Structure formats: structure tokens, C-alpha cells
Amino acid sequence: MACNLTDESLTKAMVSIMRDLSTTGSAISKKSVHGIELTDKGFGTATPRRLYKSFVRFTVNTNGCEDVTWPTKWLKLTIEDLAPRLL
């Protein structure tokens, strides 16, 4: 199965997912930094950071794209910086 995502479509999906999981009250955009918007506080292992990563991986995989290793410092990246690294 071929990858059905572009950088732009994945970026849009990541913005939407972050909007649902961020608790900062900030306006989320492709310039949002993961570590600022996503907390590591949650219920057990269900944290916004882990849920976000899981939802993004699900989006990538269900669109026929390869499940690549995320950069170690992904929390320091903006959405637009991370998206192309996941495709």
C-alpha cells in the first residue's frame, strides 16, 4: 500500500490532534512546539504526549505510510518540522 499522506495533510492532522489534547489554551498551529503544548501529566501512562504520539502513528500507519522511528528530541520540534520526518 502506498503512502496516502503529504507533509501538508499530515501537518493538518497533527494540528487537529494537538488541539484536542493540549490543555494550555493556546491557539494551535503548525508553528506550535510539542513540548510546550503537550503535558506529561495524565492518568497513569495515558498522558497527552503519549496519546498524541499514538494518534499520529495511527494516522500515518492507516494511510499506508511506514512506521518510522520518531526523533529523540521531537518535543522540541514544531508540528511543521516533525511532520516530514514521519513520512
N, C-alpha and C positions, 0 to 999 in steps of 0.2 A: 504494500500500500504506500502510495506516495504521500509526502507531507503536504497537507492542505492549508498550512498557515504561512503567512508572510510576517515579516517583522512588524508591520503595521497592524495586522489583525491580532497577533499575539499581544502587542502593546495595549490595544484596546481592551482585550480580555483581562489583562493583568490590572489595568486601571479599575475595571469593574469589580474584580475580585478584591482588590485592596480597599475600595470604597466600602465594601460590605464588612471588612474585617478591622479597619482602622478605628481606633477609639479616640484619636486626637482632636477630631472636629475640624481638621484642616481640609481645604479643598484638595482633592486628589487629582493629580495629572501625571502625564508621562515623565515629568520632572521630579516627582516625589521620590524620596530616598527611603528604601525599605526599612532600615534600622530606626528611622525616626517615626515612621507611621505604624509599624507593626511591633507590638509589645511581646515580650516573652512571658507575660503573666496570663495565666488561664486556669483551667481546671485539669489538674494532673498534667498529662502531656498534650492536652488539647489547648494549644496556645495560638494566637493569631498568626505568629510566624510559621509554625508548623502546618496549620490549616492552609495558609496561603500557598506555601510550597507544594502541598499535596494537591490543591485545586489547580495550580498552574501545571504541575506534572500531568495530572489527569487530562487537562485541556490539550496539552502537547501530544500525549500518547493517543488519545481518542481521535485525533486529527491525523494520525498516521506518521507522526514525526518520531524520530529516535529519542529515547530517554537518555539524555546526556548528563554527565556529572556537572552539578552546579559549581560555580566558582566559590572558593573558600570564603571570600570576602563579599558575598552577594549582598549582605545587609548594608554595605557602604555604597552600593550602586543605585542609580535611579532606575525606574522601570524601563525607560528607553535605552539605557546602557545594558541592562540584563537581557532583555527580550532576544536580541540577535544571537546572544551567546547560548541560548537554549534551543536554537533551531539548527 
